Amino acid sequence: MRNDLCFGNGFPAAFFGALFLLIVTTTTFFTFSVPYVSSTYSPAPALAVGFLFVASLLCHILIWLSDPGVFTPDESLPEHANEFRYPLYKAVDVKGVDVKVKWCTTCNFYRPPRCTHCSLCNKCIEDFDHHCPWVNNCIGRRNYRIFFAFLTCVNLLAVFIFAFSLVTVIDGKCSSIEKYGSLAVCVTSGASFLPVLGLYIFHFHLISQGLTTNEQVTGKFLRGRNPFNHGIQANCERVFCVPIRPQYEEYSTLPRSTQHLADR
């Protein structure tokens, strides 16, 4: 198996559950609501939902198979040697702020700032945000923008499905099967939309503040200046526009100083 994949342990029930909900909800919409909406109003909503469904499904699969930013362990050290040779913590300067980094006893190196060892994947992840069971992967530096695109597509998909299913129910000119089928779609898409919308707003807030989910939850910069916050515009540019550096395929390619943090 590729070393840059973070599939975690055990059967990914949440991943397949999310995939099942996405496919079934969209299929039910096309079965009960689309015939009435297309014949009565326009086929445009069906085309929009079809495009968003494909985009959501593609993003879901891409995140699952993506490298979140895995750092390859240093296997040159003898087993357990790091526990006696290296201090557990040390401080590095990031734009005038002392940031504490920790020696990873599993991967055998000091984790760069914002890097965390995922207990589910057993790998160190660059700019670790969180481990998402719904996509069965860690979210980090290399796949965060795909994750945000996935949230965007799913939110828009839920809005379109809910709105046009509701139109089918309220209009009252459709058959009973179409009406109750569309009602079921309304309930399902509405219940799914609210938590996904909340997650979308939360991540937009994190981007604007230059934070990761892990930093927000642990309150890492709660009592001090966040050296990774460069203002809303610069934070958004970093997440969405800055090219992603090549994969760290070997330990020797890991950054050995803090100078690489200047563009973060």
N, C-alpha and C positions, 0 to 999 in steps of 0.2 A: 504494500500500500504506500502511496505517496506520503512523504514525511510532513508535507505542508497541509494535510487535511486534518480537521478537528471534529471527528464524528462522535467523540465521547464514548461512553460505555452503555451497554444494554440496548434494548429495542427502542427506537426513536418514535414512541407512540404519539407525542405531540406533533412531530414533523408530519407524519402521515395523517394525523387528525386535521391539521391545518390544510393539507393538500386535499383531503377528502371534502372538507367544508367548502373550499374554494371551487372545486369542480362541481359538486352537487348543487350548490346554490346557483351557480351560473347556468348549469344545465336545466334546472327547474325553471329559472327565469325564461330561458329560450323556449321551453316547452309550453308554459302557461301564459306568459305575458307578451312575448314578442309577436306572436301571430296577430293578436288584437291591436297592439300598438302600431305595428308596421302597416296593417291594412287600414286602420282608422286615421293615423297621423302621418308617420314617415318611417322609412327603414333606417334612418340615421341613428336613432338610439341603439338599435341592434348592432350596427356597425361599430359604434363607440364602445359598447359593452364588450363586443368581441375583441376589439383591439386591446382594451384594458385587461381583459382576462388573459390574453396571450402574453401581454407585457408582465402581468403579475406572476403568471406561471413561470415565465422565463427567468425573472428576477429571483423567484423562490428557488429554482434549481441552480442558478448561478451562485447564489449565496451558499447553498449547501455544498457545492463543489469547489468553492473558492478558498484561497489561502488568506486567512485574516491577518497574516504578518507573523508567521512562525519563525522563531529564532532556533537554529539548530544547536542542540546541546554540544558542549565541549567534552568529547570522550577521551581526551588525551590524559586527563588526571586519573590516578588510581582511585578505586572505589573508596569512599569515606575520607579521602585525603583532604577534601575541601573543608571538612568540619574542624580541622585542626590548624589549617594554614591561613585561612582568610577570616577577617572580621565579618560579622553578620551584616553590619550596616556601614555605609560611609556616605558623605555628603559631596555632591557635585554642584558646581555653579551653573545655573541656567538663567542667563540674562539678569545677573545680579541677585538672584534668589538661590539660597541653598536648598537643594532638593535631595531628600534622603533616598538612596538606592540600596537595594538589598541583594545579598549574595544568594543565588538560587542553588540550593544543595542538590537539586535534581538535574539541572542543566549545566551546573558548574561554571557560572559566570555572574558578574554583577548585572542585574537587570537594568537596562537603560530607563531613564525617567518615563513614566506612563506605561511601562511594561509590567505585566502581571502574569504569574504562572497560573493557568487555568487548572483547577483541581479535577474537572471533568475530562478534559482533553490530555492533561499531563504534559502541557507544552507552554513555553513562554511566548506571549503574544504582544507584538508591538502596538502601542496605543490601545491597550485592552479596554473595550467598552463593557461588554458583558457576554456571557454564553447564552445564546438564544435557543431554547428547546424547539421553538416553532420552525426554525430553519436548520436545526441540528448542527450548529456550527458556532464558533466564537465570532464575535463582531469586533474587528480591530482596524488597524490603519489601512490595510489593503482592500477590505471589502465593505467599509462603512458606507461609502456613497451608493453602492448597490443596495445595501439594506435600506437606506433612506429612500431610494427610488422605489423599492418594493412597498414601503409604507405609503408613499404617494399614490402609486397605482392602485393599491388595495383600497385606500380611502375613496378615491374617485370611482372605482368599480362599485363599492358599496352604495355610494350616493346615487349613481345612475340606476342601479338595480332597485334600490328602495323607492326612488322617485317614480319610475315608470311602472313598477308593480302597484304602487299606491294609486296611480292614475287608472290602472286597469280595474282595481277594486272599487274606486269611487265612481267611476263613470257609469257603471251599472248596466252597460249595454252588451257586455260579454256573457259567455255561457257560465253556468254555475261552476263547472270544473275549472275554467280559467280564473274565475273570481276567487275560489277558495285556494287554488294553487298559488295564485299571486299573493294572496293574504299570507300564506305560509312563507313565501319568499320575503315579504315585507318584514315579518317578525324575525326571520333568521338574519337578514342583511342589517336590519336596524340594531339587533342585539350585538352583532359582530362589529358594527361601525363605531359604536361609542368607545369601547376600550382601545380600538386601533387609532381612533382620532386622538384620544388622550395620550397615547404613546407617541403619536406624530408630533403633537404640540410639545410634549416633554423633550423630545430629541431636538426640535427646532430651538427650544430654550437652551439646551446644552450647547448646541453649535454657536449660538449667539454669545454665550459666556465663555467659550473656549474650554469646555469641560467634557469629560467622558462620564458615562453612567457610573462607572466604578468610583471616580473621583467625587461625584455628587453624593453618592450613597455613603461613602466613607468620610465625607467632609474633609478631604485632604487639604484644600486651600481655604477652609472656612475662617481660619484665624490669621491668614497672611495673603500676600499678593500672589495671584496666579500668573506665573511667567509665560503661560501659553495663551493668555487672553490678549489679543491684539486689536480688539474692537470688532463690532458686528461684521463690517464689510470684510476685513482681513480674515476673520475666523471663517466666514462663508467661503471666501476664495480658497483658503487652505483645504477645506473639506471637499469642495466641488471642482476646483480648477487646477490645483497644484498637481503636477505629474507624480505618480506613484513610483518610488524607487524600485529597482530590480529586487527580486527575491533574495533573501539571505540563504544561499544554498549550503554554505559551509561555515563553520565557526570562525574561520580566519577572515570572513567577510564582514563580521560584526563590527560596528563602530567602536573604536577603542578610546575615543575621547568624547568630550561634550561639544566639540565644534559643530558636529552634524546637527545640533539642536537649534542652530541659528535660524533655520527656516521653518521651525515648527510653531 
